[in-house]
Amino acid sequence: MPKYFCFLIFILFFSHRTQAQKGLNLKWESEFSYTQELPARWSANAKAAFRQTFFEPSETGTTSTYNFDFSEIQTFLTYETWNTIKLSVGYNFRLAELLENPLEKEHRIMQQLAFVTYPEGIRLSHRFRTEQRFQEEGFINRWRYRLSFEKNLNGTQLDPGEKYLVTSNEILYSFNGNKNEGENRIYIGLGWFFNSTNKLETGFQYRLAGIGNQIENSIFLTTAYYLSGK
Amino acid sequence: MKILFHAILLILLFASVAVGQDKKSEVEITISQQEMPDKAISVLQPLLSNANRVGFYRETTNAEISYECKLKWQGKFFSVEFFEDGSLMDIEQLVPFRTLEKDIKKKSRESLQEIFSRFKIRKTQVQYSSKKLADEDIITAVIKENYENLTLRYELVINGKSKESSGTFEILLDEIGGFLKQKEVIRLPLDNVIY
């Protein structure tokens, strides 16, 4: 188990160092998510997210800046079929460059399959998602797969008031008729499970974007608050 | 604009904390061996002397305290539970479902089919207890695989689906696989890993 974490941390920082000469984006993304259980194995989720940039690449390396990149609202309707397999459809609306004029808008339609397994007291989550992104400059397809690993830090089960560790790796592939590119996102975070309806999670995510085109490195500080309704 | 968005976010966060407070009902924490009742440690000695991957836990359920020791002994995984005073509650041994006797497997499946239209067994534990034997003798009987004077039960964790619901359940079966009771396992929210 410790080897797994060491490997992830190594990848996170090694990837950063090898690309550091190109400069980094340093961003903060905050999220608020609300999930409501519905009758007959249905559930719904709504999420608001905000992203800001504090450092960006420049000719001299990394330069301090400030930009409110976007705010977005996302909704999902989910049906649990069987054995933790969840099928979802969703819609996302993003308003980008909020301090600029004109505002850029993106509409996104999403389809998702997710399921969880519990080997040896940990939680492994698999998420497959396809997206159709309608931006002002054109249409883009995106396919993504994320593997998440969660482990409580005390006892054999996660109880109210306890903390948990979560790591994930996500592979993304974007394409349309003109171009295609890949992206990889590695995340490590710490969560506070306040009770069965409230939890807070914060962590760092390294994104290696533009694989196949122009590489872009970003490190995100992420904070997310999750509220669930029974 | 920037200040407005931050203000909205903060309001949402504080509102959610206020809405979501609920009471703790069951909490399990890791403890050291010294924090276990002396009586429990004494009973565990035959297992502890040759065990690895040993963990001690204290569970509080609605103000009732119990203790648990999980360990690996000669390749077998045991979970030994104690009451607050250190007396033995039961011993559970993790086993693959397929290793149970043919008749017990058959009866267990039939019991589950009566409740669920579809199910998948995630975990199987054999539970040993006795009202006749002393705590030390129960441990010795389990070690020697002499189950004559022990009460055997089977605890299964399953993902089950019925007309009414779908979820994870803890099922307790008697020594021949007959249904005794079920308890729904509260699933932790998956919102952080699926959205």
Interface residues (C-beta under 8 A of the other chain):
Chain A: S30 F32 S33 Y34 T35 R41 N45 K47 A48 F50 F68 S71 Q74 F76 T78 E80 W82 N83 T84 K86 S88 L98 L99 Q112 A114 V116 Y118 R123 S125 R127 R146 S148 E150 N154 G155 T156 Q157 L158 D159 P160 G161 E162 V166 S168 G191 F193 F194 N195 S196 T197 N198 K199 E201 A224 Y225 Y226 L227 S228
Chain B: M1 K2 F5 L9 L12 L13 S16 V17 V19 G20 Q21 D22 K24 E26 V27 E28 I29 T30 G55 Y57 K70 R118 K120 R122 N159 K161 S165 S166 I186 L188 P189 L190 D191 N192 V193 I194 Y195
